[in-house]
Amino acid sequence: MMDKARRKEILKRGRPSGKWDGEPMVGGWYTEEEVEAVVKAVRDSMDWQVGFGFYCEEMLEFERKFAEYCGTADAVSITSAGAGLDMAMMALDLEPGDEVISPAINFYAGHYSIIGQGGKLVFCEVDPKTFCADPADVEKRITPRTRAILPTHMNGLSADMDALLEIAERHPHSKHGPLKVIGDVARACGAGYKDTKVGKKGWMNVFSFHTMKLMTTLGEGGMITTDDPQLARRLRAIRMWGGDTEEYWGGNYKMTKIQAAVGLVQLRRLDEMLSLRHERAVQRTELLKDVSELTLPSEPPGYWHAYYLYTILVAPEWAGEKRDRLMKMLLDDYGVGSAVLNPPTYQARAFVRTHTRGQNLPLAEELGQRLFCPFLHPLMSEEDNEYVAAAIIETVERIVDEG
Ligand SMILES: Cc1ncc(COP(=O)(O)O)c(C=O)c1O
């Protein structure tokens, strides 16, 4: 924690790098290595008799290396996590009335996929310490129609996969057996859970390489990891026109050779990018830990937080109006951007509400009014981070003084 004099000094000094253009929606981190990989991939494809090919070596190598990183038997590269979540729901072969349980506090991609594939979306609450699915609440919502649980490894922290898998085993579907646990790992690539990387546990896990994500393949891209060979075959069939057999429907969800070439470089650099992000987050927590009006993100024992976002909760009595005021003051008076990621999806998207009428989650709604995420990036300097922390403390004190 910094004392008042130090805080004033930091604020007077100003923010060393100024406000970032896209803040709080900042992009990835590229180096000359990625540029060289792009150039090489294009050069290698200049032979008109070769072109880019269908399954190029870069793509196969990226899949092999990604599976190795996550410790899974297989990895299937795709165009985006949104596409991967659609593919996950396709692989479930949902029948009308089949239910999939997923946290209301979420990005809505997975919820669109459930509804889009004809399933019934059933919301659950999150654990307010982790913002990930609360296993006890998930269990309460299981019915004979439940087919799957779709937790999101929210904001960089793994969901409690062991607890969810144990519940899934204990409540098998009468026709399909144990419930499938599918992880949305768009925001947690490289995070740790017990002695594994996120992406290992569960039937499958879906990653995003969108521009804002922890690693990125030129703005879009994704990967699905799994240990189930039959599922991997099915996913490859969906990815490209039914695959080798004519048994399944398929479309085209393949990433490009250039994306895969860049993905290989980003994967090599992932741990370095994550460790800097982690360092900044830990430093921020140290600076803010005595602010009693704020609950800071936690990293429970056995978890390694990738800190895609630094999620703060304001005190319950500051929910809504005061939280909004805090965010506005941070931006207007100190140039510090933050975002609410995320309120319950049924409040964020009318389409989700239309398909989930009558499902209202009190805790999710409360958290949606209390959370905010001041931006964090591995390229932010220690001084930048100090400035953000000083601005947060100063703003909280001003709001307290206002009464
Ligand atoms: C939790 C979560 N799931 C899925 C997605 C969708 O990812 P993509 O942009 O790769 O489709 C996002 C992207 O913002 C996300 O944050």
PDBQT file of the ligand as one rigid body, heavy atoms in Angstrom, charges set to zero:
ROOT
HETATM    1  C1  LIG A 501     -15.417 -15.903 -22.336  1.00  0.00    +0.000 C 
HETATM    2  C2  LIG A 501     -15.431 -15.772 -23.828  1.00  0.00    +0.000 A 
HETATM    3  N1  LIG A 501     -15.906 -16.775 -24.574  1.00  0.00    +0.000 NA
HETATM    4  C3  LIG A 501     -15.915 -16.722 -25.916  1.00  0.00    +0.000 A 
HETATM    5  C4  LIG A 501     -15.466 -15.605 -26.583  1.00  0.00    +0.000 A 
HETATM    6  C5  LIG A 501     -15.527 -15.572 -28.078  1.00  0.00    +0.000 C 
HETATM    7  O1  LIG A 501     -14.250 -15.611 -28.616  1.00  0.00    +0.000 OA
HETATM    8  P1  LIG A 501     -13.985 -15.361 -30.162  1.00  0.00    +0.000 P 
HETATM    9  O2  LIG A 501     -13.875 -13.870 -30.323  1.00  0.00    +0.000 OA
HETATM   10  O3  LIG A 501     -12.708 -16.056 -30.443  1.00  0.00    +0.000 OA
HETATM   11  O4  LIG A 501     -15.138 -15.929 -30.910  1.00  0.00    +0.000 OA
HETATM   12  C6  LIG A 501     -14.956 -14.533 -25.864  1.00  0.00    +0.000 A 
HETATM   13  C7  LIG A 501     -14.467 -13.350 -26.577  1.00  0.00    +0.000 C 
HETATM   14  O5  LIG A 501     -14.497 -12.245 -26.178  1.00  0.00    +0.000 OA
HETATM   15  C8  LIG A 501     -14.952 -14.610 -24.445  1.00  0.00    +0.000 A 
HETATM   16  O6  LIG A 501     -14.482 -13.601 -23.700  1.00  0.00    +0.000 OA
ENDROOT
TORSDOF 0
